[in-house]
Amino acid sequence: MKLSIIGTIDETHTIVSGQYDRTEVVVEGLKNAGYDVKFTNMMNWRKNPISIIYNIIKNYFWCDAFIFCSWINGAKVNLQLWKWLRIISKRPAFQIAIGGKQNCDYIKQDAKYRKLVKQLDAVFVELQPMVDEYKKCGIERVVHLPNCKKINKEAQRNNPEMVVPFKFCTYSRVMPEKGVKEAVEAVERLNQKYGMQYCTLDIYGTYYEEDRQWFENIMSKASESISYKGRIERKDSISVLGQYDLMLFPTKYINEGVPGSMIDCYEAGLPIVVSNTTFVSTIVIDGVTGFVYDDANELNLDKAILHYTEDLTSSEKIEMRKRCVTMAMKYDNSTVIDTLTHFLASIKVSE
């Protein structure tokens, strides 16, 4: 089966982006599954838009199925292009929707966009609550397809000491909406509360230039308990993340889907503390693989942290870490790509 896939991949792997990672996993997974794939990379498309559009059109008439991996902005463009191309020749068309709640909100708000999405052969979304939201809007052909990565099932995972000072981290793009400032403030409050270095926070991830001043301002006021560590190479994620007690993720980013960073944490056996403001809270099973807190009060983050550090025994903490590793298998790329390939196979048979 010949597939034309459109999406964005950072081939230099220098930018932390769930969209880029998810697209790359899908493309490579389908190639490894034996599909004949032609991929149009939208990275830096403004430098050569005519060439990009030409490749999309050419690959559309070559393929058996047309797939685009994108969030709202990319989806709007691809849907309009598909709308005109299918007048000439119809191809099964699918969207692999990147991100979370913002997709659902836009589906509800924009009737023209919703009408085009309804005409797709299927939309693949990252979270089960998104399936429910799409169906409420009258879009029936919605399939749950979580983000995924190749999970190292045989990796050695070491438990940290789990003693004061407890070691916490954040691991995401460093931007205001991801809750980095809130995590810093929580650690500073707890250290002040106990009158010592009760915990530390290491910040992982990259930031865009427009967020540099905001982040440098945070770090200039931070105590020695707060450190910026930059990127984590994928090959090092288990060993690096496995040394921490908790990943703090007080995100308010409404387009959050299933962040690859959370999968990495689960793979490393690292429990996650997450706010309840987005669909991300459904990825963490409260009290099982971490804690979900109500961000209506900033002190609730502190309480969630203390629930782990003070209320759980060492053996309970170890069990929680084991459950995180088990949960990671749900996001293994072989499992997720199998779901996608089985669906594509059924479409092929029905033609």
Buried (B, 14 or more C-beta within 10 A) or exposed (E): BEBBBBBBBBEEEEBBBBBBBBBBBBBBBBBEBEBEBBBBBBBEBEEEEEEBBEBBBEBBEEBBBBBBBBBBEBBBBBBEBBEEBBEEEEBBBBBBBBBBBBBBBBBBEBEEBBEBBBEBBBBBBBBEBBBEBBEEBEBEBBBBBBBBBBBBEEBEBEBBEBEEBBBBBBBBBBBBBBBBBBBBBBBBBBBEEEEEBBBBBBBBBBBEEEBEEBBEEBEEEBEEBBEBEEEBEEEEBBBBBBBBBBBBBBBBBBBBBBBBBBBBBBBBBBBBBBBBBBBBBBBBBEBBBBBBBEBEEEEBBBBBBBBBBEEBEEEEBBEBBBBBBEBBEBBBBEEBBEBBBEBBEEBEEEE
